[in-house]
Amino acid sequence: MRIEINADDFGLTKGVTDGIIQAHQHGCVTSTTLMMNGFATHYAVEKAMENPNLKVGIHLVLTWGSPLHPSVPHLMKSDGIFKFTNGFLDMEAPNISEVELEWRAQLDAYLATGLALDHMDSHHHVHGWPPLKNLVIKLAKEYNVPVRYVDSLADHPEICWTDMLWTGFYKEGVTDDLFDVIQKENVSSIEVMTHPGQVDEDLKKVSSYTDARQKEIEILSRIEIPDWAELN
């Protein structure tokens, strides 16, 4: 089984970025995805350059922080922050043309860093929002990059990074039996979504998921990789 152990939120804060690097250097994290509007995006790019074995993709954002594109008024609140939240499924569908402008701005900003673009996913899985399906497929093909599996893309396996996404390594699911659990899945490839991070003041301001990130570092750094697991 091919296993991708991906750390979300690279660049969100300096502490989160350092935690992801720690879980890569001393643990089993093999890839991460970079937020182009994070508090520590530039710092994360520097850290990625220093760790060439860490695969890096983009963490497309629509539900946190401010947009990069200068003219996407229908995506923002009056304070310039994205109006969408992690409860986007219950919200009115977004202006697709503006989402395309914004996500292209994020993708192009990523490519301008000089980092290779390994894969795409999104903050709060917003790329799985059905109204955005056609746009996600379009961008995946145009930028020639695979996308994190979500149910809305199940009928397009040709663009999915893996056959399945494992979201169970979160909160109470952050335990040492990760590989025992995912071995039971009848798939040839699986992505394990993780959120390691060191807790800093910026993280406390923007996320309720804090101390558990430190626990993730500890577990990801100590669990043994079984012989059957093919970590890329």
N, C-alpha and C positions, 0 to 999 in steps of 0.2 A: 504494500500500500504506500503510495506517495503521500507524504504528509508535509503540508506547509504550515508552519507555526508563525503566524503573522501578528505583529504588535501594532494595534491601532494608535492614532493620535500623536505620531511623531511630529514634534514641533509645536504641540499645543502649549507646553510650558518647558522651561529648561529642566525642571525636575523630572517631568515625564520623559523627556528626551534622554536624559542621563540614565533613567531607569531602564529604558528600552535598550540602550547600548550595553548596560550591565547584564541584562538578561540575554543578550546576544553573545557577548564576550565570555561570559561564565556559565551560560545556560543553553537552552535549545531553541531560542528564537532565531529563525532563519530569515525573516523578512519583516518589513514594516511599511506603513503608508503615511506619507507626509501631508500635513495640513498646510496649505499655502497661505492661510490667513491666521496662523497661530501666533502666540506671543514669542515663540522661539524658533520660527521657521528658518531664519538665516543660521542660527546656531546649529540646528538639526542638519542643515546641508553640510556644514563644516564637519560635524561628527560622522555623517555618512561618507564623506570623502576620506576620512581617517579609518573607516572600517569597510573596505571594498568587498568583503565577503558577505556583508549584510545587503540583501536584495531590497531595493526601495521602489515603492509604487506611490501612487497619489491617493490621498484620502479626500475625495471631492466633498465640498461643504455647501450646504444650503440651509442648515438649521442651527448655525452657531456663528457668532462674530459678524464681521462686515464683509461685503463683497469686494472683489478686486476690480471688477469692471466699473467704470465711472458712470454708466448710464443704464441702470437696471432698477428703475423706481418701483416697479410692481413687485419686486422681491423684498423690499425693505420696509421697515417701520420709519416713522418720522425722525428717529434718532440715528438712522443710518445702519441699523443692525438688521440682519435677516429677520423677516417676520415669521418664518416657519420654525416649528419646534419639533421635538421628538414625537409629538402627537400629530404629525402631518397627515396621517391617514384620515383624520377627522376634519381636515381643513380643506378649503376650496383648492382645486387644482391650480398649479402655478402657471404663470405666463411662460410657455415653453420656449419661445424665441429668446426671452431674457435669460432663462436658465441656460440655454445654449451659449449665449454670449458670455455669461459668467463662468461656466465650466470650461469653455475654450480659453478664457483668460487664465484660469487656474492651471489648466494643462500647459499652456504656453509659458507661463511663469515657471512651472516645474522644469520644462525642457530647457529653459534659459539658464538653469543652474548648472547644466552640464551632466547631471546625473542621468543614468540610463533609466528609462521608465519600464519597470518590471510588470506591473499590473495596476488595476484600478479597483477601488472600492469607495465607500462613502461614509460620512459621519451619520450615525443613526440609521444606516442602511437606506438612506433616502433614494438611492439609485434603484431600489426595488419598488418605488411608488409607481403603480401602473401607468399613470399619465406620462411618465418619463421613459417608458420602455423603449420606444422607437428612437428617442434621442440617445439613450445609452448604447443601443446597438449601433447606431450611426457613428458615435464617437469611438467605440471599440474598434470598429472596422477601419475608420479613417486614421486613427492613431496607431493601429496595428498592435493592440495590447489587450490581453485577457482581462475579464471582469470577475469580481467576486460573485459566486453563485448566490442568487436569490430566487425565490419561487417564480417571480414574474419572468425570469429568463430560462426557466426549465426547458422550454421548447427551443432554445438556442444554445445547445451544449458546445457548439463550435467556438463560442466566444467566452465561455465560462472557464475560470482559472482551474477549478477543481469540480469534481462530481457532486460535492456536498460541502456545506459550511457547518462547522461545529461551533455552536454558540454557548455550549454548556459550561465552558471554563470561565465562570463569571459569578461573583458574589459567593453563594454557598457552594457553587460548583468548582471553586478553586481548591482542588485537592490533588494529592499525589498519584491518584489512580487514573490519570488522564489517558495514558496509553491503553490501559486495560479496558476503559470505556469505549474508546473509538475503535479498538480492534473488532468490536462486535458489529460495526457498520459494514454492510455488504457493498462497498464501493472500491474503486481502484485508486481514487485520489480524494483527499479531504483537506480542507483548510481549518485549522484551529484558530479562532479569533481570541486574542489575548489583549490585556491592557496593563502591562507592567508600568510602573512609574514611581519615582520618588516624590513624596508629597512636599510641595512648596506653597508659598502664599498665593501665587497666581492660580494654582490648581484649586485651592480652597474657595476661591472667589467664583469659579466657573463650573465646578463639578461636584456632585454629591458622592461620586465614586473616588474615594481618596485612599484611606488606609489599606483597603483591599488591593490596591495597586502594588503596594510594598510587599504584601503577602505573595502576590503573583511573582514578583522578582525572586523571592526566596524559593518558591516551589519550582519555578521554571529553571532555576539554577542548580537544583539538587536532584530532580527526577532523572532516572537512568533511561536511556533510549534503548528499547528492545531491539533485538537482531532483525525482527521482521519489518521494522519501521524504516522506510526510505525517506529520510529528511533531505530536502533539496536546499 
